[in-house]
């Protein structure tokens, strides 16, 4: 029996599909889900989400969020989700460098520091996924 995968961002439902396996970037390290997995709720870090269908891997860059697994359903609620083939590698690297430079000029006590740090982490996830296509 396949898994039902749903990826949702604040703006849209990014994906609804059936798959054989899902690999997620947990805050404590990556983990995989296959049919029959024990129910769980996990916090996600920005990174690469991979789902496998018929032996083919499909990649997304995702932002921070949560996943819920139960009854062979995987719900992923994240700040952003971008398919690997929609990411321009050069642009992703350029954006990452620009955001890192801006963050390096800020102090941790600056009110905007955490929001900018989160942007850097999401940009790093996009650059990583774009480089793996």
C-alpha positions as CSV (number, residue, x, y, z in Angstrom):
1,X,0.0,0.0,0.0
2,X,1.5,3.4,-1.0
3,X,1.9,6.5,1.1
4,X,-0.3,9.5,0.6
5,X,2.0,12.6,0.7
6,X,0.7,16.2,1.0
7,X,2.9,19.2,1.1
8,X,1.3,22.5,2.3
9,X,2.7,26.0,2.5
10,X,1.0,29.1,3.9
11,X,0.2,30.1,0.3
12,X,-0.9,26.8,-1.3
13,X,-1.1,23.1,-1.4
14,X,2.2,22.4,-3.2
15,X,1.8,18.7,-3.8
16,X,-0.6,15.8,-3.3
17,X,0.6,12.5,-4.5
18,X,1.0,8.8,-3.8
19,X,4.5,7.5,-3.3
20,X,6.6,4.6,-1.9
21,X,8.8,6.5,0.4
22,X,9.4,10.0,1.8
23,X,12.7,11.4,3.2
24,X,12.4,14.5,5.4
25,X,14.9,17.0,7.0
26,X,14.1,16.7,10.7
27,X,15.6,19.2,13.1
28,X,17.5,16.4,14.8
29,X,18.6,14.8,11.4
30,X,17.0,13.4,8.4
31,X,14.5,10.5,8.5
32,X,12.5,8.3,6.2
33,X,8.9,7.2,6.1
34,X,7.6,4.0,4.4
35,X,4.2,2.4,4.5
36,X,3.3,1.1,7.9
37,X,5.4,3.7,9.8
38,X,4.6,4.4,13.4
39,X,2.5,7.6,13.8
40,X,4.6,10.6,14.7
41,X,4.8,14.4,14.6
42,X,8.2,15.9,13.9
43,X,9.7,19.4,13.5
44,X,11.4,19.9,10.2
45,X,14.5,22.0,9.4
46,X,15.0,23.7,6.0
47,X,16.4,21.2,3.7
48,X,15.7,18.6,1.0
49,X,12.5,16.6,0.9
50,X,12.7,13.5,-1.3
51,X,9.8,11.3,-2.3
52,X,10.2,8.1,-4.3
53,X,7.6,6.7,-6.7
54,X,8.4,3.6,-8.7
55,X,12.1,3.9,-8.1
56,X,12.2,7.6,-9.2
57,X,13.3,10.3,-6.8
58,X,11.5,13.7,-6.7
59,X,13.2,16.5,-4.8
60,X,11.9,19.6,-3.1
61,X,13.6,22.4,-1.2
62,X,11.5,23.0,1.9
63,X,11.6,25.5,4.7
64,X,11.1,24.9,8.4
65,X,7.8,23.4,9.5
66,X,6.3,20.1,10.8
67,X,5.3,16.7,9.5
68,X,2.6,14.4,10.7
69,X,2.6,10.7,9.9
70,X,-0.4,8.5,10.5
71,X,-2.2,5.7,8.7
72,X,0.1,5.8,5.7
73,X,-0.5,9.6,5.3
74,X,2.4,12.1,5.4
75,X,1.4,15.7,5.9
76,X,4.2,18.2,5.5
77,X,3.4,21.8,6.7
78,X,6.3,24.1,5.7
79,X,7.1,27.7,5.1
80,X,8.1,27.0,1.5
81,X,8.3,24.1,-0.9
82,X,10.0,24.5,-4.3
83,X,10.5,21.6,-6.8
84,X,14.1,21.1,-7.7
85,X,13.4,21.6,-11.4
86,X,12.0,25.1,-10.6
87,X,15.2,26.3,-9.0
88,X,17.9,28.1,-11.1
89,X,21.2,26.9,-9.5
90,X,23.0,30.2,-10.3
91,X,20.3,32.4,-9.0
92,X,20.0,30.2,-5.8
93,X,23.7,30.5,-5.1
94,X,23.7,34.3,-5.7
95,X,20.7,34.8,-3.5
96,X,22.3,32.7,-0.7
97,X,25.5,34.7,-0.8
98,X,23.6,38.0,-0.7
99,X,21.5,36.9,2.2
100,X,24.5,35.5,4.1
101,X,26.3,38.9,3.6
102,X,23.3,40.8,4.9
103,X,23.1,38.5,7.9
104,X,26.8,38.8,8.7
105,X,26.3,42.6,9.0
106,X,23.6,42.1,11.7
107,X,24.0,41.5,15.4
108,X,22.1,38.6,17.0
109,X,20.2,41.0,19.3
110,X,18.9,42.9,16.2
111,X,15.1,42.4,16.0
112,X,15.3,41.3,12.4
113,X,18.2,38.8,12.9
114,X,16.1,35.7,13.4
115,X,13.9,36.4,10.3
116,X,17.0,36.9,8.2
117,X,18.7,33.8,9.6
118,X,15.6,31.8,8.6
119,X,15.8,33.3,5.1
120,X,19.4,32.2,4.9
121,X,18.5,28.7,5.9
122,X,15.8,28.4,3.3
123,X,18.1,29.9,0.6
124,X,20.8,27.3,1.6
125,X,18.2,24.5,1.2
126,X,17.3,25.8,-2.3
127,X,20.9,26.1,-3.4
128,X,21.6,22.6,-2.1
129,X,18.7,21.0,-3.9
130,X,19.4,22.9,-7.1
131,X,23.0,21.5,-7.0
132,X,21.7,17.9,-6.7
133,X,19.5,17.9,-9.8
